[in-house]
Amino acid sequence: MSRLPLSHIRVLDLSRVRAGPTCVKFFGDFGADVIKVERTDGEGDPMGDDRYSSDYVNAQRNKRGITLDLKRPEGVAVLKRLIETVDVVVENFRPDVKHRLGIDYDSLSAINPRLVYTSISAFGETGPYSARPGFDLIAQGMGGLMWLTGYADRGPLRAGISPADVSAGIFAAIGAMIALIERERSGKGQWVQANLLSSQIMLLDYQAMSWLMDGHIPQQRANDRPKIVPTGVYKAKDGYFTISTVGNDSYHRLCSAIGALELSSDPRFVTADLRESNRDALNASIEAATSQNTASAWIECLNAAGVPAGPIYKLDEMFSDPQVKEIGIVQSLNHPKLGHVEILGQPIKLSRTPAEIRRAPPELGEHTDEVLAEFGFEPAEVAELRRLRVI
């Protein structure tokens, strides 16, 4: 028996693009039997255009792959036979599409009441925008992130990653696992829903609360953090680095460490509110000191003084850092065509049953016969489905 914690769970992955695979990756890495369902022509997923790209390999590991034409009733019939014994389905069809195909929650839970049906959408399953197509950039804009990002005089700016996609996938995985735990008590599955818009809004955290409770609309502040000053990006002799202080004690330690004790008693900066009001003057005074030495020297000095400070890495520098190597976020995968590659592992560590990277992404339909046989399909049935081009 596998020692992986989710080895008793079977997941049917109907999702595409990024949010769905992000969700499913948590299941696969911790041992679930993940079966990826693709169209027979392999089309329909932008990430699938190059099955050997770094993005695809990272997103689609630890899965078996089958093909199935869900636009045909024979294909839906096959899916419904699979549903009888799976634990989790993950899908990101638009609401009208899954109802038209007859693979919505009500239809599939009638077959398997223990099913945890997990939907990831752009804007939610109901409401005026529910049928709209939507991607990460749209959610960044609608979800407030772009308004908060960048410089006030340069217009909104997208984040350099896909936060709405990734967070929606993470929240969907959390929801599905909560539903699985609840199922142990009730014996019943349920419909888990996550969407890019609410996930992006959730990430705003204290910025969203500035409006909800305080009636304040936060503005673009570039590298400055609201209310906590000094915190941000500071210039050194050879580049830039970050400093983050919290509270008066941390501020006074900073002033001492950079040799600017006069800033501790300067009446413009003696309280947090005053430091925020006079942020530009304070930052200019700090940079006058920090520009006299290298970033690495300041990072060492400030951390020794109990003031959080760190480098600003390019990705090659980041992956070379000894602490990044120590935390083990990079994992190895042996790919049958690409050979040894490195991919992102799990940020979650379990002491007894850690995640494992066990499989390279499947080729199109690589495991169709194998999986259907496990679900009770006779060889003659599989041959007929192949003749009809349902698989």
ZAMARGU-4260 file (C-alpha; in steps of 0.2 Angstrom, whole numbers, plus 5000, padded with zeros to 4 digits):
<rodrens>
0) 5000/5000/5000 | 5006/5017/4995 | 5012/5028/5010 | 5006/5044/5001 | 4991/5052/5011
5) 4979/5053/4996 | 4983/5036/4988 | 4965/5031/4992 | 4958/5045/4982 | 4953/5045/4963
10) 4952/5061/4954 | 4944/5064/4937 | 4952/5080/4929 | 4941/5088/4916 | 4950/5105/4918
15) 4961/5115/4906 | 4972/5130/4907 | 4980/5135/4924 | 4968/5136/4938 | 4961/5118/4937
20) 4979/5110/4935 | 4985/5120/4950 | 4970/5112/4960 | 4973/5095/4954 | 4992/5096/4957
25) 4989/5095/4976 | 4980/5079/4974 | 4992/5071/4962 | 5008/5076/4972 | 5001/5068/4988
30) 4997/5052/4980 | 4979/5053/4972 | 4976/5043/4956 | 4973/5058/4944 | 4965/5054/4927
35) 4966/5068/4915 | 4952/5068/4902 | 4956/5076/4885 | 4948/5079/4869 | 4952/5065/4856
40) 4960/5078/4845 | 4970/5085/4859 | 4964/5103/4856 | 4955/5115/4867 | 4968/5118/4880
45) 4981/5132/4876 | 4993/5124/4888 | 4992/5108/4878 | 4999/5116/4862 | 5017/5111/4867
50) 5016/5095/4878 | 5035/5097/4882 | 5035/5115/4887 | 5041/5119/4905 | 5024/5126/4909
55) 5015/5110/4903 | 5027/5098/4911 | 5026/5107/4928 | 5007/5108/4928 | 5002/5091/4922
60) 5014/5079/4931 | 5007/5065/4942 | 4993/5061/4930 | 4987/5047/4919 | 4979/5052/4903
65) 4964/5047/4893 | 4954/5054/4878 | 4935/5056/4877 | 4923/5065/4866 | 4911/5073/4878
70) 4901/5081/4864 | 4894/5064/4859 | 4882/5055/4870 | 4893/5039/4869 | 4907/5049/4877
75) 4896/5056/4891 | 4890/5038/4894 | 4908/5033/4897 | 4911/5048/4908 | 4896/5043/4919
80) 4902/5025/4921 | 4919/5032/4927 | 4909/5044/4939 | 4902/5029/4948 | 4918/5026/4958
85) 4928/5042/4958 | 4930/5053/4973 | 4933/5070/4965 | 4929/5078/4948 | 4938/5095/4944
90) 4931/5105/4930 | 4931/5123/4923 | 4917/5123/4910 | 4906/5138/4909 | 4890/5134/4918
95) 4880/5133/4902 | 4892/5121/4894 | 4892/5108/4908 | 4873/5109/4909 | 4871/5107/4890
100) 4883/5091/4890 | 4873/5084/4905 | 4889/5083/4916 | 4884/5096/4929 | 4884/5093/4948
105) 4866/5088/4949 | 4867/5075/4935 | 4883/5067/4941 | 4879/5067/4960 | 4864/5058/4956
110) 4875/5044/4949 | 4887/5045/4964 | 4881/5054/4979 | 4898/5053/4987 | 4906/5063/4973
115) 4915/5079/4977 | 4912/5090/4962 | 4924/5104/4961 | 4920/5119/4949 | 4932/5133/4945
120) 4925/5147/4935 | 4930/5165/4930 | 4916/5174/4939 | 4905/5161/4949 | 4891/5149/4944
125) 4878/5162/4945 | 4876/5181/4942 | 4876/5193/4927 | 4894/5188/4922 | 4893/5169/4925
130) 4893/5165/4906 | 4907/5177/4901 | 4924/5170/4897 | 4937/5176/4909 | 4956/5174/4912
135) 4968/5179/4925 | 4971/5197/4918 | 4952/5201/4918 | 4951/5195/4936 | 4967/5205/4941
140) 4958/5221/4934 | 4940/5217/4941 | 4947/5211/4957 | 4956/5227/4962 | 4974/5221/4960
145) 4979/5231/4945 | 4972/5247/4953 | 4984/5244/4968 | 4999/5239/4958 | 5012/5251/4950
150) 5015/5269/4951 | 5001/5282/4952 | 5006/5292/4937 | 5009/5277/4925 | 4992/5269/4925
155) 4987/5251/4931 | 4999/5237/4931 | 4997/5218/4930 | 5006/5207/4942 | 5021/5197/4934
160) 5012/5181/4938 | 4995/5174/4937 | 4988/5176/4955 | 4970/5174/4951 | 4972/5158/4942
165) 4984/5151/4955 | 4974/5156/4970 | 4958/5150/4963 | 4966/5133/4960 | 4973/5133/4978
170) 4956/5138/4985 | 4948/5124/4975 | 4960/5111/4981 | 4957/5117/4999 | 4938/5116/4997
175) 4938/5099/4989 | 4949/5092/5003 | 4937/5100/5016 | 4923/5091/5007 | 4932/5075/5007
180) 4935/5076/5026 | 4916/5081/5029 | 4911/5066/5018 | 4919/5054/5031 | 4906/5060/5044
185) 4891/5062/5032 | 4894/5049/5019 | 4889/5062/5006 | 4899/5073/4993 | 4895/5091/4988
190) 4898/5104/4976 | 4914/5114/4979 | 4915/5131/4969 | 4929/5143/4967 | 4931/5157/4955
195) 4945/5168/4949 | 4936/5184/4954 | 4933/5180/4972 | 4950/5172/4974 | 4958/5188/4968
200) 4948/5198/4979 | 4952/5187/4994 | 4971/5190/4990 | 4968/5209/4993 | 4967/5205/5012
205) 4970/5221/5022 | 4968/5232/5006 | 4950/5226/5004 | 4947/5229/5022 | 4953/5247/5020
210) 4937/5250/5010 | 4925/5237/5019 | 4928/5244/5036 | 4937/5260/5035 | 4928/5267/5019
215) 4946/5271/5012 | 4950/5267/4994 | 4969/5262/4993 | 4979/5270/4979 | 4994/5264/4969
220) 5009/5266/4981 | 5023/5257/4970 | 5035/5249/4982 | 5028/5258/4998 | 5017/5248/5010
225) 5002/5257/5017 | 5004/5262/5035 | 5021/5253/5039 | 5035/5264/5036 | 5049/5262/5033
230) 5046/5247/5022 | 5050/5245/5004 | 5064/5245/4992 | 5080/5255/4995 | 5095/5259/4985
235) 5112/5253/4990 | 5129/5256/4982 | 5127/5242/4969 | 5108/5240/4967 | 5093/5238/4977
240) 5087/5228/4992 | 5071/5227/5003 | 5069/5233/5021 | 5053/5229/5032 | 5051/5237/5049
245) 5036/5234/5061 | 5034/5246/5076 | 5045/5258/5085 | 5058/5246/5091 | 5061/5239/5074
250) 5063/5257/5067 | 5075/5262/5081 | 5086/5247/5077 | 5086/5252/5059 | 5092/5269/5063
255) 5106/5263/5074 | 5111/5250/5061 | 5113/5262/5047 | 5122/5275/5057 | 5108/5287/5057
260) 5103/5289/5075 | 5097/5306/5073 | 5082/5299/5063 | 5076/5291/5079 | 5073/5307/5088
265) 5068/5318/5073 | 5051/5325/5077 | 5044/5321/5060 | 5047/5302/5062 | 5044/5298/5081
270) 5027/5289/5078 | 5021/5277/5065 | 5008/5290/5059 | 5021/5303/5058 | 5032/5292/5048
275) 5018/5288/5036 | 5014/5307/5034 | 5032/5311/5031 | 5037/5295/5021 | 5046/5303/5007
280) 5058/5313/5018 | 5061/5298/5029 | 5065/5286/5014 | 5076/5299/5006 | 5086/5300/5023
285) 5087/5281/5024 | 5093/5280/5006 | 5107/5293/5009 | 5114/5281/5022 | 5111/5264/5012
290) 5118/5271/4996 | 5135/5271/5005 | 5137/5252/5005 | 5132/5237/4995 | 5116/5228/4996
295) 5124/5212/5003 | 5133/5221/5017 | 5117/5230/5022 | 5107/5214/5022 | 5120/5206/5033
300) 5121/5221/5045 | 5102/5224/5046 | 5097/5205/5049 | 5111/5205/5063 | 5102/5220/5071
305) 5085/5211/5070 | 5079/5221/5056 | 5071/5211/5041 | 5080/5214/5025 | 5083/5204/5009
310) 5089/5204/4991 | 5079/5207/4976 | 5083/5192/4965 | 5082/5188/4946 | 5076/5170/4945
315) 5093/5163/4942 | 5100/5171/4957 | 5084/5166/4967 | 5086/5147/4963 | 5105/5148/4967
320) 5102/5155/4985 | 5106/5142/4998 | 5090/5144/5008 | 5080/5141/4992 | 5090/5125/4990
325) 5087/5120/5008 | 5068/5122/5007 | 5067/5110/4993 | 5055/5119/4982 | 5064/5112/4967
330) 5061/5094/4963 | 5067/5082/4950 | 5057/5073/4936 | 5063/5060/4924 | 5053/5063/4908
335) 5053/5050/4894 | 5057/5062/4881 | 5065/5077/4889 | 5076/5067/4901 | 5080/5074/4918
340) 5071/5091/4922 | 5068/5101/4937 | 5051/5107/4941 | 5042/5116/4956 | 5038/5105/4970
345) 5026/5108/4984 | 5028/5122/4997 | 5019/5110/5010 | 5029/5098/5020 | 5023/5083/5029
350) 5034/5075/5041 | 5028/5057/5038 | 5020/5057/5021 | 5028/5070/5010 | 5023/5074/4992
355) 5031/5064/4978 | 5034/5068/4959 | 5031/5051/4952 | 5025/5053/4934 | 5029/5064/4919
360) 5013/5071/4910 | 5004/5058/4900 | 5005/5058/4881 | 4988/5061/4873 | 4977/5046/4877
365) 4992/5036/4884 | 4982/5027/4897 | 4965/5026/4889 | 4964/5007/4888 | 4972/5004/4905
370) 4960/5016/4914 | 4944/5010/4905 | 4949/4992/4909 | 4951/4996/4927 | 4933/5003/4927
375) 4926/4987/4920 | 4926/4991/4901 | 4928/4975/4891 | 4940/4974/4877 | 4926/4973/4864
380) 4918/4989/4872 | 4935/4998/4871 | 4937/4993/4853 | 4920/4999/4848 | 4922/5016/4856
385) 4939/5018/4847 | 4930/5013/4831 | 4917/5026/4834 | 4931/5038/4838 | 4923/5042/4855
390) 4941/5038/4863
</rodrens>
